[in-house]
């Protein structure tokens, strides 16, 4: 059984309420439920974590080192600013899937730079909240191809 952690950064707790034209109407709780259904159907142990606080995200990533086979991260705004999250991810010896609900390259210029991409195994962006399920599928493929 693969163990996967999904980490969500700032403001993602307000999905379904904020900027529905960009992020859709589905809440983070509903995304979590969909991911748990998918993980149960695919024999994955899944944990979900969200914080608006950079240090809590760094600590969760650090603590994942020996607990998980793969990490999926939607760092929200910290994608573009957090060297600390980059450095915490860089420590990991497991696949990392960077996830964005929107296409960051079709948005404001400052969002075009990701500090996470250089340490990520792969990136999913611009496919809406379905990106979470796609990230889980990609994680399974990455883990199965490691063996």
BELFEN-V305933 format. One record per pair of residues at least 24 apart in sequence whose ideal C-beta (glycine too) atoms are under 10 Angstrom apart, sorted by sequence separation. I is the first residue (numbers start at 1). GAP is how many residues later the second one is. If there is no record, write none. Layout:
i=I gap=GAP
i=I gap=GAP
//
This chain:
i=8 gap=24
i=45 gap=24
i=47 gap=24
i=48 gap=24
i=49 gap=24
i=50 gap=24
i=52 gap=24
i=54 gap=24
i=58 gap=24
i=61 gap=24
i=64 gap=24
i=68 gap=24
i=70 gap=24
i=71 gap=24
i=72 gap=24
i=73 gap=24
i=74 gap=24
i=75 gap=24
i=76 gap=24
i=80 gap=24
i=96 gap=24
i=97 gap=24
i=98 gap=24
i=99 gap=24
i=100 gap=24
i=101 gap=24
i=102 gap=24
i=103 gap=24
i=6 gap=25
i=44 gap=25
i=51 gap=25
i=52 gap=25
i=53 gap=25
i=57 gap=25
i=62 gap=25
i=63 gap=25
i=64 gap=25
i=69 gap=25
i=70 gap=25
i=71 gap=25
i=72 gap=25
i=73 gap=25
i=74 gap=25
i=75 gap=25
i=76 gap=25
i=79 gap=25
i=95 gap=25
i=96 gap=25
i=97 gap=25
i=98 gap=25
i=99 gap=25
i=100 gap=25
i=101 gap=25
i=102 gap=25
i=103 gap=25
i=6 gap=26
i=44 gap=26
i=46 gap=26
i=50 gap=26
i=52 gap=26
i=58 gap=26
i=61 gap=26
i=62 gap=26
i=65 gap=26
i=68 gap=26
i=69 gap=26
i=70 gap=26
i=71 gap=26
i=72 gap=26
i=73 gap=26
i=74 gap=26
i=89 gap=26
i=90 gap=26
i=95 gap=26
i=96 gap=26
i=97 gap=26
i=98 gap=26
i=99 gap=26
i=100 gap=26
i=101 gap=26
i=102 gap=26
i=51 gap=27
i=54 gap=27
i=57 gap=27
i=58 gap=27
i=61 gap=27
i=62 gap=27
i=64 gap=27
i=65 gap=27
i=66 gap=27
i=67 gap=27
i=68 gap=27
i=70 gap=27
i=71 gap=27
i=72 gap=27
i=73 gap=27
i=74 gap=27
i=89 gap=27
i=92 gap=27
i=94 gap=27
i=95 gap=27
i=96 gap=27
i=97 gap=27
i=98 gap=27
i=100 gap=27
i=101 gap=27
i=54 gap=28
i=57 gap=28
i=58 gap=28
i=60 gap=28
i=61 gap=28
i=64 gap=28
i=65 gap=28
i=66 gap=28
i=80 gap=28
i=86 gap=28
i=87 gap=28
i=90 gap=28
i=91 gap=28
i=99 gap=28
i=101 gap=28
i=6 gap=29
i=55 gap=29
i=58 gap=29
i=59 gap=29
i=61 gap=29
i=62 gap=29
i=65 gap=29
i=81 gap=29
i=86 gap=29
i=89 gap=29
i=90 gap=29
i=92 gap=29
i=101 gap=29
i=102 gap=29
i=54 gap=30
i=55 gap=30
i=58 gap=30
i=61 gap=30
i=62 gap=30
i=64 gap=30
i=80 gap=30
i=85 gap=30
i=86 gap=30
i=89 gap=30
i=99 gap=30
i=101 gap=30
i=4 gap=31
i=54 gap=31
i=57 gap=31
i=58 gap=31
i=61 gap=31
i=80 gap=31
i=84 gap=31
i=85 gap=31
i=86 gap=31
i=88 gap=31
i=89 gap=31
i=100 gap=31
i=101 gap=31
i=79 gap=32
i=80 gap=32
i=81 gap=32
i=83 gap=32
i=86 gap=32
i=87 gap=32
i=99 gap=32
i=6 gap=33
i=77 gap=33
i=80 gap=33
i=82 gap=33
i=86 gap=33
i=99 gap=33
i=54 gap=34
i=77 gap=34
i=79 gap=34
i=80 gap=34
i=81 gap=34
i=82 gap=34
i=85 gap=34
i=86 gap=34
i=97 gap=34
i=4 gap=35
i=15 gap=35
i=61 gap=35
i=79 gap=35
i=80 gap=35
i=99 gap=35
i=3 gap=36
i=79 gap=36
i=80 gap=36
i=99 gap=36
i=2 gap=37
i=13 gap=37
i=35 gap=37
i=78 gap=37
i=79 gap=37
i=97 gap=37
i=98 gap=37
i=99 gap=37
i=1 gap=38
i=4 gap=38
i=12 gap=38
i=13 gap=38
i=14 gap=38
i=78 gap=38
i=79 gap=38
i=97 gap=38
i=11 gap=39
i=12 gap=39
i=13 gap=39
i=75 gap=39
i=97 gap=39
i=99 gap=39
i=2 gap=40
i=4 gap=40
i=5 gap=40
i=6 gap=40
i=7 gap=40
i=8 gap=40
i=9 gap=40
i=10 gap=40
i=12 gap=40
i=75 gap=40
i=97 gap=40
i=1 gap=41
i=2 gap=41
i=3 gap=41
i=4 gap=41
i=5 gap=41
i=6 gap=41
i=7 gap=41
i=8 gap=41
i=9 gap=41
i=10 gap=41
i=11 gap=41
i=75 gap=41
i=97 gap=41
i=1 gap=42
i=2 gap=42
i=3 gap=42
i=4 gap=42
i=5 gap=42
i=6 gap=42
i=7 gap=42
i=8 gap=42
i=9 gap=42
i=10 gap=42
i=74 gap=42
i=97 gap=42
i=1 gap=43
i=2 gap=43
i=3 gap=43
i=4 gap=43
i=5 gap=43
i=6 gap=43
i=7 gap=43
i=8 gap=43
i=9 gap=43
i=10 gap=43
i=31 gap=43
i=73 gap=43
i=95 gap=43
i=96 gap=43
i=1 gap=44
i=2 gap=44
i=3 gap=44
i=4 gap=44
i=5 gap=44
i=6 gap=44
i=7 gap=44
i=8 gap=44
i=9 gap=44
i=10 gap=44
i=95 gap=44
i=9 gap=45
i=94 gap=45
i=97 gap=45
i=28 gap=46
i=73 gap=46
i=79 gap=46
i=95 gap=46
i=96 gap=46
i=9 gap=47
i=10 gap=47
i=73 gap=47
i=95 gap=47
i=9 gap=48
i=72 gap=48
i=94 gap=48
i=95 gap=48
i=7 gap=49
i=8 gap=49
i=71 gap=49
i=94 gap=49
i=7 gap=50
i=71 gap=50
i=72 gap=50
i=74 gap=50
i=95 gap=50
i=70 gap=51
i=74 gap=51
i=95 gap=51
i=72 gap=52
i=94 gap=52
i=7 gap=53
i=7 gap=54
i=5 gap=55
i=5 gap=56
i=7 gap=57
i=74 gap=57
i=5 gap=58
i=74 gap=58
i=5 gap=59
i=15 gap=59
i=72 gap=59
i=4 gap=60
i=72 gap=60
i=3 gap=61
i=74 gap=61
i=5 gap=62
i=6 gap=62
i=12 gap=62
i=72 gap=62
i=73 gap=62
i=5 gap=63
i=12 gap=63
i=13 gap=63
i=72 gap=63
i=3 gap=64
i=4 gap=64
i=5 gap=64
i=6 gap=64
i=7 gap=64
i=8 gap=64
i=9 gap=64
i=12 gap=64
i=72 gap=64
i=3 gap=65
i=4 gap=65
i=5 gap=65
i=6 gap=65
i=7 gap=65
i=8 gap=65
i=9 gap=65
i=10 gap=65
i=11 gap=65
i=12 gap=65
i=70 gap=65
i=2 gap=66
i=3 gap=66
i=4 gap=66
i=5 gap=66
i=6 gap=66
i=7 gap=66
i=8 gap=66
i=9 gap=66
i=10 gap=66
i=11 gap=66
i=70 gap=66
i=72 gap=66
i=2 gap=67
i=3 gap=67
i=4 gap=67
i=5 gap=67
i=6 gap=67
i=7 gap=67
i=8 gap=67
i=9 gap=67
i=10 gap=67
i=72 gap=67
i=1 gap=68
i=2 gap=68
i=4 gap=68
i=5 gap=68
i=6 gap=68
i=7 gap=68
i=8 gap=68
i=9 gap=68
i=10 gap=68
i=70 gap=68
i=71 gap=68
i=9 gap=69
i=70 gap=69
i=9 gap=70
i=31 gap=70
i=69 gap=70
i=70 gap=70
i=68 gap=71
i=69 gap=71
i=70 gap=72
i=9 gap=73
i=69 gap=73
i=70 gap=73
i=69 gap=74
i=26 gap=75
i=9 gap=76
i=70 gap=76
i=24 gap=77
i=69 gap=77
i=7 gap=78
i=23 gap=78
i=24 gap=78
i=22 gap=79
i=23 gap=79
i=22 gap=80
i=7 gap=81
i=22 gap=81
i=7 gap=82
i=19 gap=82
i=19 gap=83
i=48 gap=84
i=22 gap=85
i=15 gap=86
i=5 gap=89
i=7 gap=89
i=12 gap=89
i=4 gap=90
i=46 gap=90
i=3 gap=91
i=4 gap=91
i=6 gap=91
i=8 gap=91
i=7 gap=92
i=44 gap=92
i=4 gap=93
i=6 gap=93
i=46 gap=93
i=35 gap=94
i=38 gap=94
i=39 gap=94
i=42 gap=94
i=34 gap=95
i=38 gap=95
i=42 gap=95
i=44 gap=95
i=34 gap=96
i=37 gap=96
i=44 gap=96
i=35 gap=97
i=39 gap=97
i=42 gap=97
i=43 gap=97
i=31 gap=98
i=34 gap=98
i=35 gap=98
i=38 gap=98
i=42 gap=98
i=30 gap=99
i=31 gap=99
i=34 gap=99
i=38 gap=99
i=44 gap=99
i=31 gap=100
i=32 gap=100
i=35 gap=100
i=39 gap=100
i=28 gap=101
i=31 gap=101
i=35 gap=101
i=39 gap=101
i=26 gap=102
i=27 gap=102
i=31 gap=102
i=34 gap=102
i=38 gap=102
i=26 gap=103
i=24 gap=104
i=25 gap=104
i=26 gap=104
i=28 gap=104
i=23 gap=105
i=24 gap=105
i=22 gap=106
i=23 gap=106
i=24 gap=106
i=26 gap=106
i=16 gap=113
i=15 gap=114
i=8 gap=124
i=6 gap=126
i=6 gap=129
i=6 gap=130
i=4 gap=131
i=4 gap=132
i=6 gap=133
i=2 gap=134
i=5 gap=134
i=4 gap=135
i=4 gap=136
i=2 gap=137
i=2 gap=138
i=4 gap=139
i=2 gap=140
i=3 gap=140
i=2 gap=141
i=2 gap=142
//
